[in-house]
Amino acid sequence: RLSREVHSLTGSAKPDDTSVGIAEIDAANDLLASAASEMAKSEERYRLLFEEAIEGIFRTTLDGQCIMINSALIKMLGYDYTPDIIEQVTDIGSQVYADPDERKALITDLLREGRLSAREVRLKRRDGGIVEVLLNVRLVSDEQGGPALIEGSCIDITERKRAEQELRKLASVVTHSSELINLATLDGEMIF
């Protein structure tokens, strides 16, 4: 830049080899800065997608270490924030799964299939409560093609499972009742 500025100050109309090289470097630097800016914006969009997702999103090792976890899953499990759960949970199978054998079965199936969809599992909350989730997971391979990590997402289906249980109870009462059971709207229209 200094050479170009000197040429413009002295009125030189003919750029020498040095000024052409500097101009090319300046153009390359501008392109690099633009690409870095776009990359930073893209990374921010993906970070927000991860952090603001309604579904729980995670990445773990096969042996049960939590590597990444988003806010939705942290909240589902009753923890306060990411470092809290990553530092305190050292064995997902025994600390997060309500039944550690369920995690073992999931790993076995995942190693065989490579990905699992809509798997219902019961997880333990930090306070000891149970949360039922619908889990989608995939196996991530290392450079040699061997199993390295598990990535996945889950949604809380606890309320849905409770509603299904209540419906089964109600259906059982209706089925086994010796009394006549009717269901009507407020204006007297018979529904059942």
VOBA-1610 file (N, C-alpha, C; in pm, whole numbers, padded with zeros to 5 digits, always signed):
BEGIN
Arg+00083-00121+00000Arg+00000+00000+00000Arg+00086+00126+00000Leu+00196+00121+00074Leu+00283+00236+00082Leu+00337+00273-00055Ser+00380+00172-00135Ser+00433+00197-00269Ser+00327+00261-00356Arg+00204+00211-00348Arg+00095+00266-00429Arg+00068+00410-00387Glu+00071+00437-00255Glu+00048+00573-00208Glu+00159+00667-00254Val+00282+00619-00252Val+00395+00700-00298Val+00379+00733-00446His+00341+00632-00529His+00320+00656-00672His+00212+00760-00695Ser+00104+00754-00619Ser-00004+00849-00641Ser+00037+00988-00596Leu+00119+00995-00492Leu+00164+01126-00445Leu+00265+01189-00541Thr+00350+01108-00602Thr+00452+01161-00693Thr+00400+01179-00833Gly+00279+01131-00860Gly+00220+01147-00992Gly+00266+01043-01090Ser+00327+00936-01043Ser+00372+00830-01132Ser+00251+00762-01194Ala+00244+00757-01323Ala+00131+00696-01392Ala+00158+00551-01427Lys+00282+00504-01411Lys+00318+00369-01452Lys+00355+00286-01328Pro+00267+00190-01289Pro+00299+00110-01171Pro+00413+00015-01203Asp+00502-00003-01106Asp+00611-00099-01126Asp+00567-00237-01077Asp+00654-00334-01089Asp+00622-00473-01050Asp+00582-00484-00904Thr+00643-00406-00816Thr+00615-00411-00673Thr+00472-00367-00646Ser+00427-00261-00710Ser+00292-00213-00684Ser+00186-00310-00736Val+00212-00379-00846Val+00118-00479-00897Val+00109-00595-00798Gly+00222-00639-00744Gly+00223-00747-00645Gly+00147-00708-00520Ile+00166-00585-00476Ile+00096-00536-00357Ile-00054-00528-00383Ala-00092-00485-00502Ala-00234-00476-00536Ala-00298-00615-00534Glu-00226-00714-00585Glu-00279-00851-00584Glu-00293-00903-00442Ile-00194-00871-00358Ile-00200-00914-00218Ile-00316-00845-00147Asp-00334-00715-00174Asp-00447-00642-00115Asp-00580-00703-00157Ala-00594-00738-00285Ala-00719-00799-00333Ala-00741-00934-00267Ala-00633-01013-00255Ala-00645-01144-00189Ala-00683-01127-00042Asn-00624-01028+00024Asn-00658-01001+00165Asn-00804-00960+00179Asp-00853-00878+00086Asp-00994-00838+00089Asp-01086-00958+00072Leu-01051-01047-00024Leu-01131-01168-00044Leu-01129-01257+00079Leu-01012-01271+00139Leu-00998-01353+00259Leu-01079-01295+00374Ala-01074-01165+00391Ala-01151-01099+00497Ala-01301-01117+00474Ser-01344-01105+00349Ser-01485-01125+00316Ser-01529-01268+00344Ala-01446-01365+00305Ala-01477-01506+00330Ala-01482-01535+00479Ala-01389-01478+00556Ala-01387-01497+00702Ala-01512-01439+00765Ser-01555-01323+00716Ser-01676-01260+00767Ser-01799-01346+00739Glu-01809-01399+00618Glu-01921-01486+00581Glu-01919-01615+00663Met-01800-01668+00686Met-01788-01789+00766Met-01833-01763+00910Ala-01795-01651+00965Ala-01835-01615+01101Ala-01987-01601+01110Lys-02048-01539+01009Lys-02194-01525+01007Lys-02261-01663+00998Ser-02206-01749+00915Ser-02261-01884+00900Ser-02249-01963+01030Glu-02133-01954+01094Glu-02114-02022+01222Glu-02213-01971+01326Glu-02238-01843+01327Glu-02333-01784+01423Glu-02475-01836+01396Arg-02513-01846+01267Arg-02645-01899+01234Arg-02661-02042+01284Tyr-02559-02126+01263Tyr-02565-02265+01308Tyr-02560-02276+01460Arg-02485-02189+01524Arg-02480-02189+01671Arg-02618-02155+01727Leu-02681-02055+01669Leu-02816-02017+01713Leu-02917-02128+01686Leu-02906-02193+01570Leu-02994-02305+01539Leu-02979-02414+01645Phe-02857-02446+01683Phe-02828-02546+01785Phe-02882-02503+01921Glu-02849-02381+01962Glu-02886-02334+02095Glu-03035-02305+02111Glu-03099-02256+02007Glu-03239-02215+02018Glu-03338-02322+01973Ala-03290-02438+01933Ala-03380-02546+01888Ala-03472-02589+02001Ile-03591-02629+01966Ile-03688-02679+02063Ile-03650-02822+02104Glu-03593-02896+02012Glu-03550-03033+02039Glu-03419-03031+02115Gly-03399-03135+02196Gly-03270-03153+02260Gly-03172-03205+02156Ile-03054-03147+02149Ile-02952-03189+02053Ile-02824-03218+02131Phe-02756-03326+02094Phe-02638-03365+02171Phe-02535-03436+02084Arg-02415-03445+02140Arg-02306-03524+02083Arg-02235-03587+02203Thr-02218-03721+02198Thr-02153-03793+02306Thr-02051-03891+02250Thr-01965-03941+02339Thr-01876-04048+02301Thr-01951-04180+02320Leu-01899-04286+02263Leu-01962-04417+02279Leu-01958-04465+02423Asp-01856-04424+02499Asp-01845-04469+02637Asp-01922-04382+02736Gly-01995-04282+02687Gly-02087-04209+02774Gly-02044-04073+02821Gln-01946-04012+02756Gln-01907-03875+02790Gln-01986-03778+02704Cys-02039-03675+02766Cys-02113-03571+02694Cys-02013-03470+02638Ile-02020-03445+02508Ile-01930-03350+02444Ile-02001-03218+02418Met-02121-03226+02361Met-02202-03107+02332Met-02346-03136+02369Ile-02414-03034+02417Ile-02555-03047+02452Ile-02619-02909+02442Asn-02739-02902+02388Asn-02800-02770+02374Asn-02891-02737+02492Ser-02937-02615+02495Ser-03018-02564+02606Ser-03146-02642+02628Ala-03211-02685+02520Ala-03338-02758+02534Ala-03317-02889+02611Leu-03212-02962+02580Leu-03186-03088+02649Leu-03138-03065+02792Ile-03060-02961+02812Ile-03017-02926+02947Ile-03139-02901+03034Lys-03234-02825+02981Lys-03357-02794+03055Lys-03439-02921+03078Met-03451-03007+02975Met-03525-03132+02986Met-03473-03218+03101Leu-03340-03218+03117Leu-03277-03302+03218Leu-03264-03232+03353Gly-03306-03106+03361Gly-03309-03035+03488Gly-03176-02976+03533Tyr-03085-02953+03440Tyr-02957-02892+03475Tyr-02964-02743+03446Asp-02863-02671+03495Asp-02864-02526+03480Asp-02801-02478+03350Tyr-02686-02529+03315Tyr-02619-02483+03194Tyr-02517-02588+03149Thr-02462-02569+03029Thr-02376-02668+02965Thr-02258-02715+03050Pro-02174-02627+03104Pro-02060-02679+03181Pro-02105-02764+03300Asp-02219-02729+03359Asp-02274-02803+03472Asp-02294-02950+03436Ile-02361-02976+03326Ile-02391-03114+03288Ile-02267-03185+03232Ile-02185-03116+03157Ile-02066-03179+03098Ile-01967-03220+03208Glu-01953-03139+03311Glu-01862-03171+03421Glu-01920-03278+03514Gln-02049-03274+03540Gln-02108-03363+03638Gln-02150-03498+03583Val-02184-03506+03456Val-02226-03632+03398Val-02107-03695+03327Thr-02055-03801+03386Thr-01938-03869+03330Thr-01973-04004+03269Asp-02093-04055+03299Asp-02138-04182+03242Asp-02288-04170+03214Ile-02320-04137+03090Ile-02459-04114+03051Ile-02547-04236+03081Gly-02493-04355+03056Gly-02571-04477+03079Gly-02624-04488+03220Ser-02539-04464+03320Ser-02582-04479+03458Ser-02639-04351+03518Gln-02599-04235+03466Gln-02643-04110+03525Gln-02763-04046+03456Val-02785-04077+03329Val-02893-04011+03255Val-03004-04109+03216Tyr-02970-04229+03178Tyr-03073-04327+03141Tyr-03139-04383+03266Ala-03272-04391+03265Ala-03344-04449+03377Ala-03304-04595+03395Asp-03277-04663+03285Asp-03232-04802+03286Asp-03101-04808+03206Pro-02986-04825+03273Pro-02858-04830+03202Pro-02854-04936+03091Asp-02929-05044+03107Asp-02933-05147+03002Asp-02996-05094+02874Glu-03082-04994+02888Glu-03145-04933+02770Glu-03039-04862+02684Arg-02943-04799+02748Arg-02833-04734+02674Arg-02746-04841+02606Lys-02717-04948+02678Lys-02636-05056+02620Lys-02705-05113+02495Ala-02836-05136+02504Ala-02911-05187+02389Ala-02910-05087+02275Leu-02922-04960+02307Leu-02919-04855+02205Leu-02784-04856+02134Ile-02674-04865+02208Ile-02540-04867+02148Ile-02526-04989+02057Thr-02572-05105+02104Thr-02564-05228+02024Thr-02640-05211+01893Asp-02762-05160+01900Asp-02843-05139+01780Asp-02781-05033+01689Leu-02726-04930+01749Leu-02665-04822+01672Leu-02540-04871+01598Leu-02460-04952+01663Leu-02341-05007+01597Leu-02379-05097+01480Arg-02491-05166+01493Arg-02538-05254+01386Arg-02604-05175+01272Glu-02686-05076+01305Glu-02767-05004+01206Glu-02703-04874+01155Gly-02625-04808+01237Gly-02566-04679+01198Gly-02651-04559+01235Arg-02782-04578+01242Arg-02873-04471+01286Arg-03002-04534+01336Leu-03066-04465+01429Leu-03193-04511+01485Leu-03290-04393+01487Ser-03414-04420+01452Ser-03515-04314+01451Ser-03631-04349+01542Ala-03685-04248+01605Ala-03806-04258+01687Ala-03795-04367+01794Arg-03682-04371+01863Arg-03660-04467+01971Arg-03707-04403+02101Glu-03801-04466+02169Glu-03850-04415+02296Glu-03758-04463+02408Val-03709-04368+02488Val-03626-04402+02603Val-03668-04317+02723Arg-03638-04370+02840Arg-03668-04299+02965Arg-03536-04248+03022Leu-03531-04118+03049Leu-03412-04055+03104Leu-03439-04005+03245Lys-03332-03996+03324Lys-03342-03943+03460Lys-03310-03795+03459Arg-03394-03719+03525Arg-03365-03578+03546Arg-03267-03563+03662Arg-03207-03450+03673Arg-03113-03424+03783Arg-03179-03443+03919Asp-03309-03410+03929Asp-03381-03422+04056Asp-03433-03564+04080Gly-03404-03657+03991Gly-03448-03796+04007Gly-03576-03829+03933Gly-03646-03729+03883Gly-03768-03753+03806Gly-03736-03819+03672Ile-03838-03870+03609Ile-03822-03938+03480Ile-03880-03852+03369Val-03808-03844+03257Val-03858-03778+03137Val-03851-03881+03025Glu-03960-03894+02953Glu-03963-03987+02840Glu-03940-03907+02713Val-03849-03959+02629Val-03811-03886+02508Val-03819-03977+02387Leu-03839-03915+02273Leu-03832-03981+02143Leu-03695-03943+02085Leu-03611-04042+02064Leu-03471-04021+02032Leu-03441-04056+01887Asn-03365-03970+01821Asn-03310-03997+01687Asn-03160-03983+01699Val-03085-04088+01665Val-02940-04085+01679Val-02872-04141+01556Arg-02747-04098+01538Arg-02666-04154+01430Arg-02524-04169+01481Leu-02456-04266+01424Leu-02318-04294+01458Leu-02228-04209+01368Val-02131-04141+01427Val-02035-04062+01352Val-01905-04141+01348Ser-01850-04157+01229Ser-01728-04235+01212Ser-01604-04148+01221Asp-01492-04211+01260Asp-01364-04141+01261Asp-01301-04148+01121Glu-01179-04098+01106Glu-01114-04092+00975Glu-01095-04231+00913Gln-01081-04334+00996Gln-01060-04470+00947Gln-01192-04543+00921Gly-01303-04477+00948Gly-01434-04538+00925Gly-01490-04611+01044Gly-01420-04609+01156Gly-01468-04676+01277Gly-01563-04587+01356Pro-01640-04644+01447Pro-01734-04564+01526Pro-01660-04470+01621Ala-01700-04344+01623Ala-01632-04245+01706Ala-01726-04176+01804Leu-01837-04123+01753Leu-01927-04041+01834Leu-02072-04075+01803Ile-02159-04028+01891Ile-02303-04038+01869Ile-02357-03896+01864Glu-02432-03865+01760Glu-02502-03738+01750Glu-02651-03768+01747Gly-02727-03681+01809Gly-02870-03706+01807Gly-02953-03590+01853Ser-03082-03616+01848Ser-03180-03519+01895Ser-03293-03594+01963Cys-03365-03524+02048Cys-03477-03588+02117Cys-03583-03483+02149Ile-03705-03532+02162Ile-03815-03447+02206Ile-03879-03510+02328Asp-03926-03428+02417Asp-03991-03473+02541Asp-04132-03520+02506Ile-04160-03647+02534Ile-04294-03702+02507Ile-04361-03745+02638Thr-04312-03693+02751Thr-04365-03732+02881Thr-04515-03706+02891Glu-04559-03590+02854Glu-04703-03557+02864Glu-04786-03643+02770Arg-04735-03669+02651Arg-04806-03755+02558Arg-04822-03895+02615Lys-04716-03947+02677Lys-04722-04081+02737Lys-04821-04084+02853Arg-04826-03978+02932Arg-04923-03970+03043Arg-05065-03967+02988Ala-05087-03890+02883Ala-05221-03883+02822Ala-05262-04018+02766Glu-05169-04089+02702Glu-05199-04222+02649Glu-05237-04317+02763Gln-05166-04307+02874Gln-05196-04393+02990Gln-05334-04361+03046Glu-05368-04234+03054Glu-05501-04195+03103Glu-05611-04246+03009Leu-05587-04237+02879Leu-05684-04288+02781Leu-05704-04439+02796Arg-05595-04512+02819Arg-05606-04657+02840Arg-05687-04688+02966Lys-05664-04611+03073Lys-05741-04630+03197Lys-05889-04604+03172Leu-05918-04495+03104Leu-06056-04459+03075Leu-06121-04564+02986Ala-06050-04611+02887Ala-06103-04715+02798Ala-06130-04842+02877Ser-06044-04875+02971Ser-06065-04994+03054Ser-06189-04979+03141Val-06208-04862+03199Val-06327-04837+03282Val-06453-04852+03198Val-06452-04793+03080Val-06570-04800+02992Val-06595-04946+02949Thr-06491-05015+02913Thr-06504-05153+02865Thr-06554-05247+02973His-06507-05228+03096His-06540-05321+03204His-06654-05273+03293Ser-06717-05166+03256Ser-06826-05113+03338Ser-06955-05188+03310Ser-07028-05216+03417Ser-07160-05280+03399Ser-07269-05173+03387Glu-07232-05049+03405Glu-07326-04938+03396Glu-07327-04883+03253Leu-07438-04820+03219Leu-07448-04753+03091Leu-07369-04622+03100Ile-07280-04600+03009Ile-07199-04479+03009Ile-07231-04401+02882Asn-07266-04273+02901Asn-07296-04184+02789Asn-07205-04063+02796Leu-07175-04009+02682Leu-07098-03886+02674Leu-07176-03791+02585Ala-07201-03672+02638Ala-07282-03576+02562Ala-07217-03438+02567Thr-07250-03357+02467Thr-07203-03218+02468Thr-07288-03141+02566Leu-07252-03017+02593Leu-07326-02934+02688Leu-07470-02907+02642Asp-07492-02909+02511Asp-07629-02886+02463Asp-07709-03016+02451Gly-07657-03127+02502Gly-07732-03251+02509Gly-07713-03347+02394Glu-07629-03312+02297Glu-07604-03402+02184Glu-07520-03521+02229Met-07568-03643+02201Met-07498-03765+02242Met-07375-03789+02152Ile-07259-03809+02214Ile-07137-03836+02140Ile-07102-03983+02148Phe-07123-04041+02268Phe-07087-04181+02293Phe-07193-04248+02378
//
